[in-house]
Amino acid sequence: QIKLVVGLREEVERGLSQLEEASEALANVAATSAQAAQAAQFRETQQEMLRDFKRGAQSIDHQYQHARLLPHSKPHKSADPEDGLLRERMGLNSSLSMADEIIGQATTTRDMLMNQRSVLNSVHSRVGTLSSMFPGINTLIDKISDRQNKERVVLSITIASCCFFTIWYKFL
C-alpha cells in the first residue's frame, strides 16, 4: 500500500508541475487583458490545487506515522527508540504549528490595528483641514455652548429659588 501511495503522490506532483508550466506558458502567450485574466485564474487554481495536495499529503504522512507508532491503535510502550523519536517529532511539529498559527493571528491583528491607525490619522487630518478652512466655525460652536451653559445655570437658579421659597412659605 505504501508503494501505491508513494507512486500516486509522485504522479500527482508531476501533474501539478506540468500544470504550473502550462499556466506559466499560457500567461506568457496571453495577448489581451481577458486572456491574461484567464491565465491568472488558471494559475490561482493551480496554486489552490497545490495547497490542497500538500494538505492531503501531510495528512497521509501523519496517519502513516500514527499507524507506525500505534499499529493496533492500542497504546503500548515500546522500547524502540525510533518510535519515541517519532512521537517527540510529532509533538514538536504540533507545537510549531500552533505557534505559527498564533504568530499569524498576531500579524493579522497588528495589520488590522495599523489599518485602523491610518484611518484615524486620516480622519484627524481631515478634521484639522476643515477647522483650518473654517476657523469661525470653532468659535461659533464655542459661543453656542457657552450660551447654553449660561441658560442652564440661570434656569437651575430660578428653579432652586422657587423651590426654596415654596418650602419657606410652607413652613411659615
Salt bridges, closest charged atoms under 4 A:
GLU13 OE2 - ARG9 NE 3.77
GLU24 OE2 - ARG43 NH1 3.59
ASP52 OD1 - ARG55 NH1 3.08
ASP61 OD1 - ARG9 NH1 3.21
GLU82 OE2 - ARG68 NH2 2.49
ASP111 OD1 - ARG110 NH2 3.49
GLU151 OE2 - ARG147 NE 3.52
